[in-house]
Amino acid sequence: MMNRAIVVGVDGSQAAKSALTWAAENAARRSLPLRIVQVREPRTAEHLVPAVAESSQAADLVVVGSRGLGGFASAALGSVSYGILHRACCPLAVIGTGWRRS
């Protein structure tokens, strides 16, 4: 049986930091390993999307951050969360920059 995990995509942005914190807390709560997929250049969707999508094959959950552009702007820009949503093999949690620990 394959080890399941929570996968988080990180690109150095503030939204990714929020997603990482959320994912780490949830992985600990569910006693699952946390797998961090990172790109070196910030906001490099063309590298992060396929890497996270591939990692989702062995994941219970994928977590990414969102800058919260919303509406037409995010559709026009082709966000990471939109790309992963259509490629991930498991559920996706999108964490906004404004998320704070409770």
Secondary structure, 3 states (H helix, E strand, C coil): CCCCCEEEEECCCHHHHHHHHHHHHHHHHCCCCEEEEECCCCCCHHHHHHHHHHHHHHCCEEEEEECCCCHHHHHHHCCHHHHHHCCCCCCEEEEECCCCCC
